[in-house]
Amino acid sequence: MSDISDWFNRLPFFTRWWLSLTVGLSLIGKIGLINPYRLMLFYEPFIKQFQIWRPITAVFYYPTGFHFLFNCYFLYNYSLRLETGVFDGRPADYFFMLLFNWVCSVIVGLLADIPVLMDPMVLSVLYVWCQLNKDVIVNFWFGTQFKAMYLPWALFLFNFIISGGVFFELIGILIGHLYFFLMFKYPQEMGGPTLLVTPQFLYRWFPNQRGGVHGFGQPPATRRPAPGAGGGGGGGRHNWGRGYVLGDN
């Protein structure tokens, strides 16, 4: 138990809370302490009955089962890699990415009648990591290897073969791409203006531990000058065991 407690306490702040609330709220819904319907996102009760908690609980609640465990692992793995990699020392910037992806997920969820938002949120985070580490070689099923930039599409195809439903995965990929394009690719690679900026009040809530903003794909590059800039994105090879991405940076 002490080992589990030590592992849990070593998790970065947002990954720890995201994973904890997901597991906790999903189990609460599973055992019936709260009606799962009240945790999901639906237009009528949210807009007309002012049940304003639904966009939040819809991110954390998910029906338990194999796909739930699958999502929890990817949540843990890629949120951890982003928060301790390219966003290391910049909790406000990481939180802003989660907020941006969450707002986009809520909007699409209301328009497309998606009651739970875990799938698009997890896929959006995975997509951002894969683009920031696009040349990293990952191992997939049956010993296949490819660059990380193709991993979201490999999962897209995998889910299509297994379940026949890929709409949620596609939404997550599109949301992740929108954030990645506006925050990284357009201002850094295409020379355009910065269209997404972390609000200053988030820096007051979650002050930087060290300066600097990293680039993507290749070795980190500074987007705006800051003293003491440091850190770097994920690198190296990553192993997959039993069909799931394992390995370390």
C-alpha positions, 0 to 999 in steps of 0.5 A: 500500500505504501508503494501505491501511495508513493506512486500516486503522490509522485504523479503530477498534479493535473494527471493525478486529479484527472485520473482520480476523479475519473476512477472515483466518479465512474465507480460511484456511478457504477455502484449506484450512489449517483444516477449515471444519467445525472453525470452525463451531458445532455442539452435539455437538463444542461441548458433548460434546467441549469444543471451546470455540473454536467459538462464537468462530470461528463469528462470524468464519468465513463461506464466501466468495462474494458474500454474504460480501462483502456482509456484510463491507461492512455489518460495516465500515460499521455497526460503524464508524458505531456505534463512532465515533458513539454509542459514540465514546470508550466502547469498553467499552460498545461491546464490551459490546454486541458481547458481548451480541449474540454471546451471544444469537447463540450461544444461538440458534445452538445451539438452531436449529442455525446453524453460522455466526453472521456473518449475525445478528451483522452484522444486529444491529449494523445494526439498532442503528445504524438505531434510534439514527438512525431518522429519517436518510433513506437511499437504497436501490435504484432511487432509493427513499428511506426512514427508516433505521429501515426499512432492516433490513426492506428488507434482509430483503425484499431477501434474501427475493427474492434467496435465499428465506431470511431466517431468519438476518436475522430472528434478527439483527433480533430480537437487535438489537431486544432489545439496543436495547430493554433498553439504550435504549428501556425505560430512556430512553423508557418510564422503566423501570430500566436492565436492561443495565449494562456490567460494571466490569471492561470499563471497566478493560480499555477505559477511557472516553476521555470521559464520557457516554452518548448517546440514540437517534433524535433528538439525543443525550441523557445517560442518566446524568450525567457530566462532559465528556459529548459526542459524538453519533450518526450524522446526515445523508443517506447514499448507496447505490451499486450497491445497498450503503449508502455515503455518510458521516455 
